[in-house]
Amino acid sequence: MVNINDFNFAGLKALVRVDFNVPLNENGQITDDTRIRGAVPTLKKILADGGSLILMSHMGKPKGKVNAKLSLGQITDAVAAALGCPVEFAPDCAQAGEAAAKLQPGQVLLLENLRFYPEEEGKPVGIEKDDPAYGEAKKEMKRRQEDFAKTLASYADVYVNDAFGTAHRRHASTAVVADYFDADHKMLGMLMEKEVAAIDNVMRNAQHPFTAIIGGSKVSSKLAVIKNLLDKVDNLIIGGGMGFTFIKAQGGSIGNSLHEDELMPEALNVLAAAKEKGVNLSLSVQTVCAQEFSNDAERQAVDIYHIPDGWEGMDAGEESLKNWKKIILESKTILWNGPVGVFEFENFAHGTGEIAKYVAEATKHGAYSLVGGGDSVAAVGKFGLADQVSYVSTGGGAMLEAIEGKTLPGVAAIKGE
Protein backbone atom coordinates (compact mmCIF):
# COMPACT_ATOMS: atom_id res chain seq x y z
CA MET A 1 0.00 0.00 0.00
CA VAL A 2 1.29 3.45 -0.94
CA ASN A 3 2.08 5.81 1.94
CA ILE A 4 0.91 9.35 1.27
CA ASN A 5 4.12 10.80 2.72
CA ASP A 6 6.16 8.98 0.08
CA PHE A 7 3.96 10.03 -2.85
CA ASN A 8 4.61 13.06 -5.06
CA PHE A 9 1.40 14.72 -6.27
CA ALA A 10 3.15 17.16 -8.62
CA GLY A 11 1.01 17.80 -11.70
CA LEU A 12 -1.68 15.32 -10.55
CA LYS A 13 -5.33 15.80 -9.67
CA ALA A 14 -6.21 14.17 -6.36
CA LEU A 15 -9.76 13.08 -5.54
CA VAL A 16 -9.92 13.23 -1.74
CA ARG A 17 -12.75 11.85 0.37
CA VAL A 18 -12.86 14.07 3.43
CA ASP A 19 -15.31 14.20 6.34
CA PHE A 20 -16.66 17.74 6.28
CA ASN A 21 -19.91 16.72 7.99
CA VAL A 22 -19.60 19.69 10.33
CA PRO A 23 -22.38 21.05 12.56
CA LEU A 24 -24.13 24.21 11.33
CA ASN A 25 -26.36 26.66 13.17
CA GLU A 26 -29.66 28.00 11.82
CA ASN A 27 -27.75 30.58 9.75
CA GLY A 28 -25.60 27.95 8.04
CA GLN A 29 -22.52 28.90 10.07
CA ILE A 30 -20.10 26.22 11.27
CA THR A 31 -20.17 25.75 15.06
CA ASP A 32 -17.26 23.30 15.22
CA ASP A 33 -14.65 23.07 12.46
CA THR A 34 -12.65 20.19 13.99
CA ARG A 35 -13.27 17.89 11.03
CA ILE A 36 -12.12 20.47 8.51
CA ARG A 37 -8.96 21.17 10.51
CA GLY A 38 -8.34 17.42 10.78
CA ALA A 39 -8.05 17.10 7.00
CA VAL A 40 -5.72 20.08 6.50
CA PRO A 41 -2.36 18.23 6.78
CA THR A 42 -3.31 15.82 3.97
CA LEU A 43 -4.70 18.56 1.75
CA LYS A 44 -1.75 20.91 2.26
CA LYS A 45 0.69 18.11 1.47
CA ILE A 46 -0.99 17.58 -1.90
CA LEU A 47 -1.05 21.29 -2.70
CA ALA A 48 2.56 21.78 -1.57
CA ASP A 49 3.66 19.00 -3.92
CA GLY A 50 2.07 20.88 -6.83
CA GLY A 51 -1.09 18.83 -7.09
CA SER A 52 -4.70 20.00 -7.34
CA LEU A 53 -7.60 18.95 -5.11
CA ILE A 54 -11.08 17.66 -5.81
CA LEU A 55 -12.76 17.37 -2.41
CA MET A 56 -15.84 15.27 -1.76
CA SER A 57 -17.84 14.81 1.42
CA HIS A 58 -21.31 14.22 2.77
CA MET A 59 -23.24 16.33 5.25
CA GLY A 60 -26.15 15.11 7.32
CA LYS A 61 -28.72 12.62 6.09
CA PRO A 62 -30.54 14.04 3.07
CA LYS A 63 -31.47 10.50 1.98
CA GLY A 64 -30.73 10.96 -1.70
CA LYS A 65 -32.56 14.25 -2.07
CA VAL A 66 -31.29 17.80 -2.52
CA ASN A 67 -31.61 19.82 0.68
CA ALA A 68 -30.30 23.39 0.62
CA LYS A 69 -29.73 23.34 4.39
CA LEU A 70 -27.21 20.54 3.88
CA SER A 71 -25.37 22.00 0.90
CA LEU A 72 -21.59 22.02 1.14
CA GLY A 73 -21.67 25.36 -0.66
CA GLN A 74 -22.19 26.85 2.83
CA ILE A 75 -18.72 25.78 3.98
CA THR A 76 -16.65 26.79 0.94
CA ASP A 77 -15.31 29.93 2.62
CA ALA A 78 -14.37 28.02 5.77
CA VAL A 79 -12.46 25.41 3.75
CA ALA A 80 -10.70 28.19 1.84
CA ALA A 81 -9.71 29.85 5.11
CA ALA A 82 -8.35 26.57 6.49
CA LEU A 83 -6.28 25.92 3.36
CA GLY A 84 -5.22 29.51 2.76
CA CYS A 85 -6.32 29.51 -0.88
CA PRO A 86 -9.50 29.96 -2.94
CA VAL A 87 -11.93 27.04 -3.23
CA GLU A 88 -14.26 26.62 -6.18
CA PHE A 89 -17.60 24.86 -5.74
CA ALA A 90 -19.23 22.31 -8.05
CA PRO A 91 -23.01 22.27 -7.42
CA ASP A 92 -23.47 18.87 -9.10
CA CYS A 93 -21.20 15.94 -8.18
CA ALA A 94 -22.13 14.01 -11.28
CA GLN A 95 -21.48 16.92 -13.66
CA ALA A 96 -18.17 18.25 -12.38
CA GLY A 97 -15.90 16.86 -15.11
CA GLU A 98 -15.35 20.17 -16.88
CA ALA A 99 -14.57 22.04 -13.66
CA ALA A 100 -12.16 19.29 -12.59
CA ALA A 101 -10.41 19.27 -15.96
CA LYS A 102 -9.69 23.02 -15.71
CA LEU A 103 -7.93 22.72 -12.35
CA GLN A 104 -4.32 23.87 -12.30
CA PRO A 105 -1.69 22.86 -9.72
CA GLY A 106 -2.52 24.42 -6.37
CA GLN A 107 -6.23 24.85 -7.12
CA VAL A 108 -9.13 23.35 -5.17
CA LEU A 109 -12.63 22.20 -6.16
CA LEU A 110 -15.25 21.19 -3.59
CA LEU A 111 -18.07 18.93 -4.82
CA GLU A 112 -21.66 19.18 -3.59
CA ASN A 113 -22.98 16.89 -0.83
CA LEU A 114 -22.51 13.29 -2.02
CA ARG A 115 -25.63 12.12 -0.22
CA PHE A 116 -27.86 14.27 -2.43
CA TYR A 117 -27.41 11.27 -4.75
CA PRO A 118 -28.98 7.92 -3.70
CA GLU A 119 -26.15 6.21 -5.60
CA GLU A 120 -23.68 7.33 -2.92
CA GLU A 121 -25.15 5.08 -0.22
CA GLY A 122 -26.34 2.53 -2.76
CA LYS A 123 -29.68 1.80 -1.10
CA PRO A 124 -32.86 1.31 -3.18
CA VAL A 125 -35.19 4.27 -2.73
CA GLY A 126 -38.93 3.99 -2.17
CA ILE A 127 -39.06 0.22 -1.73
CA GLU A 128 -39.03 -1.91 1.42
CA LYS A 129 -36.84 -4.97 1.98
CA ASP A 130 -39.87 -7.26 2.21
CA ASP A 131 -41.12 -6.19 -1.24
CA PRO A 132 -40.67 -9.01 -3.81
CA ALA A 133 -39.11 -6.49 -6.18
CA TYR A 134 -36.45 -5.42 -3.65
CA GLY A 135 -33.83 -7.85 -4.95
CA GLU A 136 -33.94 -6.46 -8.48
CA ALA A 137 -34.06 -2.89 -7.18
CA LYS A 138 -30.93 -3.58 -5.13
CA LYS A 139 -29.09 -4.95 -8.18
CA GLU A 140 -30.07 -1.90 -10.20
CA MET A 141 -28.93 0.47 -7.47
CA LYS A 142 -25.61 -1.36 -7.22
CA ARG A 143 -25.10 -0.81 -10.96
CA ARG A 144 -25.95 2.87 -10.58
CA GLN A 145 -23.60 3.15 -7.61
CA GLU A 146 -20.74 1.73 -9.67
CA ASP A 147 -21.49 4.20 -12.48
CA PHE A 148 -21.55 7.08 -9.99
CA ALA A 149 -18.21 5.97 -8.51
CA LYS A 150 -16.73 5.65 -11.99
CA THR A 151 -17.80 9.20 -12.77
CA LEU A 152 -16.18 10.52 -9.60
CA ALA A 153 -13.00 8.59 -10.36
CA SER A 154 -12.83 10.07 -13.86
CA TYR A 155 -12.12 13.52 -12.40
CA ALA A 156 -8.69 12.63 -11.01
CA ASP A 157 -5.42 10.76 -11.31
CA VAL A 158 -5.16 9.72 -7.66
CA TYR A 159 -7.64 8.76 -4.91
CA VAL A 160 -7.07 9.55 -1.24
CA ASN A 161 -9.46 8.51 1.54
CA ASP A 162 -9.07 10.67 4.63
CA ALA A 163 -12.60 10.23 6.05
CA PHE A 164 -12.35 7.73 8.90
CA GLY A 165 -15.84 8.62 10.13
CA THR A 166 -17.34 6.90 7.07
CA ALA A 167 -14.75 4.14 6.65
CA HIS A 168 -17.23 1.54 7.92
CA ARG A 169 -19.61 2.26 5.02
CA ARG A 170 -19.27 0.74 1.54
CA HIS A 171 -20.40 3.89 -0.20
CA ALA A 172 -19.50 5.04 -3.71
CA SER A 173 -17.02 7.63 -2.43
CA THR A 174 -15.50 5.59 0.41
CA ALA A 175 -14.92 2.18 -1.17
CA VAL A 176 -16.36 1.61 -4.65
CA VAL A 177 -14.44 4.51 -6.21
CA ALA A 178 -11.14 2.94 -5.15
CA ASP A 179 -11.73 0.09 -7.60
CA TYR A 180 -11.11 2.54 -10.47
CA PHE A 181 -7.56 3.35 -9.36
CA ASP A 182 -4.59 1.01 -9.45
CA ALA A 183 -2.68 0.13 -6.29
CA ASP A 184 -0.06 2.83 -6.91
CA HIS A 185 -2.64 5.60 -7.19
CA LYS A 186 -4.84 5.13 -4.13
CA MET A 187 -3.92 5.64 -0.50
CA LEU A 188 -5.06 6.59 2.98
CA GLY A 189 -4.78 10.23 4.02
CA MET A 190 -2.76 11.29 7.04
CA LEU A 191 -5.79 11.39 9.35
CA MET A 192 -6.87 7.91 8.26
CA GLU A 193 -3.33 6.60 8.75
CA LYS A 194 -3.36 7.91 12.31
CA GLU A 195 -6.79 6.45 13.05
CA VAL A 196 -5.92 3.00 11.73
CA ALA A 197 -2.58 3.03 13.55
CA ALA A 198 -4.20 4.08 16.83
CA ILE A 199 -6.77 1.29 16.73
CA ASP A 200 -4.16 -1.28 15.67
CA ASN A 201 -1.97 -0.13 18.53
CA VAL A 202 -4.74 -0.78 21.03
CA MET A 203 -6.21 -3.97 19.57
CA ARG A 204 -3.00 -5.72 18.50
CA ASN A 205 -0.12 -4.22 20.47
CA ALA A 206 -1.65 -3.29 23.81
CA GLN A 207 0.57 -3.21 26.88
CA HIS A 208 -1.02 -4.71 29.96
CA PRO A 209 -2.94 -4.08 32.11
CA PHE A 210 -5.33 -3.17 29.28
CA THR A 211 -8.56 -1.48 30.37
CA ALA A 212 -11.60 -0.77 28.22
CA ILE A 213 -14.24 1.69 29.43
CA ILE A 214 -17.51 1.17 27.59
CA GLY A 215 -20.41 3.48 28.34
CA GLY A 216 -23.53 4.75 26.64
CA SER A 217 -27.22 4.07 26.84
CA LYS A 218 -27.84 0.61 25.40
CA VAL A 219 -26.19 -2.80 25.60
CA SER A 220 -27.60 -3.65 22.16
CA SER A 221 -25.45 -1.00 20.46
CA LYS A 222 -22.17 -2.30 21.89
CA LEU A 223 -22.72 -5.98 22.70
CA ALA A 224 -20.45 -7.20 19.89
CA VAL A 225 -17.75 -4.75 21.00
CA ILE A 226 -17.94 -5.99 24.58
CA LYS A 227 -17.72 -9.64 23.52
CA ASN A 228 -14.69 -9.01 21.30
CA LEU A 229 -12.90 -7.07 24.04
CA LEU A 230 -13.23 -9.95 26.52
CA ASP A 231 -10.48 -11.75 24.62
CA LYS A 232 -8.15 -8.76 24.78
CA VAL A 233 -8.56 -6.77 27.99
CA ASP A 234 -7.63 -7.28 31.63
CA ASN A 235 -10.31 -4.90 32.90
CA LEU A 236 -13.68 -4.00 31.39
CA ILE A 237 -15.54 -1.09 32.94
CA ILE A 238 -19.19 -0.93 31.90
CA GLY A 239 -21.00 2.28 32.81
CA GLY A 240 -23.82 4.52 31.67
CA GLY A 241 -27.34 3.38 30.92
CA MET A 242 -26.23 0.00 29.60
CA GLY A 243 -25.04 -0.97 33.08
CA PHE A 244 -28.59 -1.22 34.43
CA THR A 245 -29.37 -4.21 32.21
CA PHE A 246 -26.49 -6.03 33.92
CA ILE A 247 -27.70 -4.96 37.38
CA LYS A 248 -31.30 -6.05 36.78
CA ALA A 249 -30.13 -9.34 35.26
CA GLN A 250 -28.46 -10.09 38.60
CA GLY A 251 -31.62 -9.34 40.56
CA GLY A 252 -31.02 -5.69 41.35
CA SER A 253 -33.83 -3.16 41.76
CA ILE A 254 -33.25 -0.41 39.21
CA GLY A 255 -36.42 1.68 39.50
CA ASN A 256 -37.18 3.47 36.23
CA SER A 257 -33.61 3.24 34.93
CA LEU A 258 -33.00 2.61 31.26
CA HIS A 259 -32.56 -1.09 30.50
CA GLU A 260 -33.22 -3.81 27.91
CA ASP A 261 -35.04 -6.81 29.36
CA GLU A 262 -34.50 -8.91 26.24
CA LEU A 263 -30.73 -8.58 26.65
CA MET A 264 -30.55 -9.68 30.29
CA PRO A 265 -29.59 -13.27 29.28
CA GLU A 266 -26.79 -11.84 27.13
CA ALA A 267 -25.65 -9.69 30.05
CA LEU A 268 -25.39 -12.76 32.24
CA ASN A 269 -23.48 -14.55 29.49
CA VAL A 270 -21.01 -11.64 29.34
CA LEU A 271 -20.52 -11.76 33.11
CA ALA A 272 -19.92 -15.52 32.97
CA ALA A 273 -17.52 -15.20 30.03
CA ALA A 274 -15.54 -12.46 31.80
CA LYS A 275 -15.17 -14.67 34.87
CA GLU A 276 -14.09 -17.64 32.74
CA LYS A 277 -11.50 -15.56 30.87
CA GLY A 278 -10.16 -13.90 34.00
CA VAL A 279 -11.34 -10.42 33.00
CA ASN A 280 -12.15 -8.01 35.81
CA LEU A 281 -15.57 -6.73 34.72
CA SER A 282 -16.39 -3.69 36.83
CA LEU A 283 -19.95 -2.39 37.00
CA SER A 284 -21.13 0.70 38.82
CA VAL A 285 -21.81 0.09 42.52
CA GLN A 286 -23.36 3.45 43.29
CA THR A 287 -25.47 5.71 41.12
CA VAL A 288 -26.74 9.27 41.27
CA CYS A 289 -30.44 8.93 40.54
CA ALA A 290 -33.27 11.34 39.86
CA GLN A 291 -37.06 11.29 39.94
CA GLU A 292 -37.32 12.48 36.37
CA PHE A 293 -35.16 12.76 33.26
CA SER A 294 -34.26 16.40 33.76
CA ASN A 295 -31.16 18.42 34.58
CA ASP A 296 -32.93 20.10 37.48
CA ALA A 297 -34.47 16.96 38.99
CA GLU A 298 -33.97 16.13 42.66
CA ARG A 299 -30.90 13.91 43.08
CA GLN A 300 -29.64 11.32 45.51
CA ALA A 301 -26.78 8.79 45.53
CA VAL A 302 -27.85 5.21 46.21
CA ASP A 303 -26.56 1.65 46.01
CA ILE A 304 -27.07 0.72 42.35
CA TYR A 305 -28.79 -2.54 43.29
CA HIS A 306 -31.38 -0.67 45.39
CA ILE A 307 -32.70 2.24 43.34
CA PRO A 308 -36.04 3.40 44.79
CA ASP A 309 -39.23 2.93 42.79
CA GLY A 310 -39.91 5.94 40.58
CA TRP A 311 -36.25 6.97 40.46
CA GLU A 312 -33.77 6.40 37.64
CA GLY A 313 -29.99 6.17 37.53
CA MET A 314 -28.45 9.19 35.80
CA ASP A 315 -24.74 9.26 36.68
CA ALA A 316 -21.97 7.26 38.30
CA GLY A 317 -21.71 7.77 42.06
CA GLU A 318 -18.51 8.52 43.98
CA GLU A 319 -18.07 4.90 45.13
CA SER A 320 -18.15 3.72 41.52
CA LEU A 321 -15.68 6.42 40.49
CA LYS A 322 -13.35 5.47 43.34
CA ASN A 323 -13.22 1.87 42.06
CA TRP A 324 -12.76 2.93 38.44
CA LYS A 325 -10.04 5.47 39.25
CA LYS A 326 -7.88 2.75 40.80
CA ILE A 327 -8.33 0.47 37.76
CA ILE A 328 -7.62 3.23 35.24
CA LEU A 329 -4.54 4.61 36.99
CA GLU A 330 -3.01 1.13 37.13
CA SER A 331 -3.51 0.59 33.39
CA LYS A 332 -0.91 0.72 30.62
CA THR A 333 -3.43 0.78 27.74
CA ILE A 334 -6.87 2.44 27.91
CA LEU A 335 -9.72 2.42 25.41
CA TRP A 336 -12.68 4.66 26.20
CA ASN A 337 -15.94 4.79 24.28
CA GLY A 338 -19.13 6.21 25.76
CA PRO A 339 -20.19 8.31 28.78
CA VAL A 340 -20.94 6.89 32.23
CA GLY A 341 -23.88 9.22 32.83
CA VAL A 342 -26.35 11.54 31.13
CA PHE A 343 -23.52 13.75 29.95
CA GLU A 344 -25.77 16.22 28.12
CA PHE A 345 -27.18 17.34 31.50
CA GLU A 346 -24.66 19.45 33.44
CA ASN A 347 -25.84 18.09 36.80
CA PHE A 348 -25.22 14.52 35.66
CA ALA A 349 -21.97 15.02 33.76
CA HIS A 350 -19.68 14.69 36.79
CA GLY A 351 -18.93 10.99 36.39
CA THR A 352 -17.98 11.28 32.73
CA GLY A 353 -15.81 14.29 33.52
CA GLU A 354 -14.00 12.37 36.24
CA ILE A 355 -13.33 9.46 33.87
CA ALA A 356 -11.79 11.96 31.44
CA LYS A 357 -9.50 13.22 34.20
CA TYR A 358 -8.46 9.70 35.22
CA VAL A 359 -7.64 8.77 31.62
CA ALA A 360 -5.56 11.94 31.22
CA GLU A 361 -3.74 11.27 34.49
CA ALA A 362 -2.96 7.68 33.49
CA THR A 363 -1.67 8.94 30.13
CA LYS A 364 0.58 11.42 31.91
CA HIS A 365 2.11 8.49 33.77
CA GLY A 366 2.86 6.52 30.60
CA ALA A 367 -0.36 4.77 29.57
CA TYR A 368 -1.51 4.76 25.93
CA SER A 369 -5.08 6.06 25.72
CA LEU A 370 -7.51 5.99 22.79
CA VAL A 371 -10.74 7.97 23.18
CA GLY A 372 -13.60 7.72 20.69
CA GLY A 373 -17.35 8.26 20.49
CA GLY A 374 -19.16 11.60 20.54
CA ASP A 375 -19.67 12.09 24.28
CA SER A 376 -16.26 10.73 25.26
CA VAL A 377 -14.60 13.08 22.78
CA ALA A 378 -16.81 15.93 24.01
CA ALA A 379 -15.80 15.18 27.59
CA VAL A 380 -12.04 15.39 27.02
CA GLY A 381 -12.68 18.53 24.98
CA LYS A 382 -14.94 20.15 27.55
CA PHE A 383 -12.40 19.73 30.32
CA GLY A 384 -9.48 20.80 28.15
CA LEU A 385 -7.93 17.34 28.20
CA ALA A 386 -7.94 16.42 24.48
CA ASP A 387 -4.20 17.06 24.24
CA GLN A 388 -3.57 15.04 27.39
CA VAL A 389 -4.70 11.68 26.00
CA SER A 390 -2.76 9.72 23.40
CA TYR A 391 -5.31 9.84 20.59
CA VAL A 392 -8.85 11.14 20.05
CA SER A 393 -10.67 9.27 17.28
CA THR A 394 -12.85 11.17 14.81
CA GLY A 395 -15.04 8.19 13.92
CA GLY A 396 -17.51 6.77 16.42
CA GLY A 397 -19.19 4.12 14.28
CA ALA A 398 -16.03 3.24 12.39
CA MET A 399 -14.08 2.91 15.62
CA LEU A 400 -16.71 0.63 17.14
CA GLU A 401 -16.76 -1.66 14.11
CA ALA A 402 -12.98 -1.83 14.12
CA ILE A 403 -13.05 -2.77 17.81
CA GLU A 404 -15.64 -5.44 17.00
CA GLY A 405 -13.03 -6.93 14.72
CA LYS A 406 -14.83 -6.05 11.50
CA THR A 407 -13.02 -5.09 8.31
CA LEU A 408 -13.69 -1.46 7.40
CA PRO A 409 -14.65 -1.20 3.68
CA GLY A 410 -13.01 2.22 3.33
CA VAL A 411 -9.68 0.83 4.52
CA ALA A 412 -9.93 -2.54 2.77
CA ALA A 413 -10.57 -0.83 -0.59
CA ILE A 414 -7.21 0.94 -0.30
CA LYS A 415 -5.29 -2.04 1.01
CA GLY A 416 -6.79 -4.35 -1.63
CA GLU A 417 -8.22 -6.71 0.98
C-alpha positions, 0 to 999 in steps of 0.5 A: 500500500502506498504511503501518502508521505512517500507520494509526489502529487506534482502535476496530478489531480487528487480526488480526496474523500474528506469528512466535512460533515460539520455542525451548522447553526440556523444561519448555516454557520459552522459551530465546530470546524474540527473535522475540517482542521483534521483534513488540513495536513493531507490537503496541504501536502498535496497542494505543496507538492504541486497537485490540485484537489477535488474534495468530496464529502457528505453532510447530514442525512438528506437520503438521496434528495437535494436539501439546501440546508445541507449544501456544502456550498455553505462551507466553501469559505471556511475550507478556503480559510483553512487551506489559505487559498480559494476554493471553487464549488461544483453544485453537481457531483455528477457533472463536475468533469469540466470544472475538474479538468480546468484545475491547475496545480494548487487549485481546489474544487469542492463537490456538492454533498454526495448524499444528495445522490442515492447512488452514494449510499447505494440503497434502493429508494422507495421500496421496502426490503420485504417487497418481492421487487427489492432484490432487483431494485438492489441490483439496479442500485448497485449498478448505478452506484458503480457508475456514480463511482466511476464518474467521480473517479474520472475527475482525477489521477489519484484517490485519497481517503481521509474520512475515517468517520465513514470508513465503515460504510461501503459507499460510492465515495468511500470504497467503490471509487477505489476500484477505479484506481490502481494500487499505486494511485490510491492511498489513505490520508494522514488522518486515516493513517493515524486512526488505523494506527491508533486502533491497531496499537490498542487492539494488537499491540496493547501493553497490559494491564489493558482497560476498556471503558464502555459506556452509553445508553444501550447494551444492544449497540455495543454488545459485539464490541464488549464480547470481542474485548473480553479476549483482549482486555484485563479490565472491562468497565461498563457504565452509563445506561447500559449498566442497568441491564447487567444490574437487573439481570443479577436481581437488582432493583433499578427503578425506572432506569434505562434497561433492555429486558431482552438482553438480560440473558446476554448480560449474564453470558457476558458476566460468565464469560468475563469470569471464565477468561479472567477479566475483571468486569467492573460495573457501577456500585453506586449511582446518582439517581433522579425522579425524572429525566431532567437536569434540574431533577432532585438527586440522591446517591444510592446503592445501584442494586437498590434504586427506589421505585420511581427513580432512575440512575443518571450518573456514576456515584462517587463509590463507583468512580473510586473503584474505576479510578484505581483500575484506570490509573493502574492501566498501561493501555486504555480504550474509552468509548461512551459516557458513564452518565447523562452527559448532556445534562450538566448536573449529571456530567460529573462521572464522565468528567472524572473518567476523562481526568483519570484517563488523562492522568494515566496517560501522563504516567505513561499509559496509551489512551484511545478515546472515541465516540461523541460524548467521550470526545466531548468530555475530554474537549470540555475539560481541556484534556484532548491534548492530554490523551494519546489519541482522540478518534474522529469516527464513532461508528467506524471505531466501534466496528474496528473494535468489533473486529470487523473489516472497514470497507473504506480501509480494505478498498485501499489495502486491496483486501 
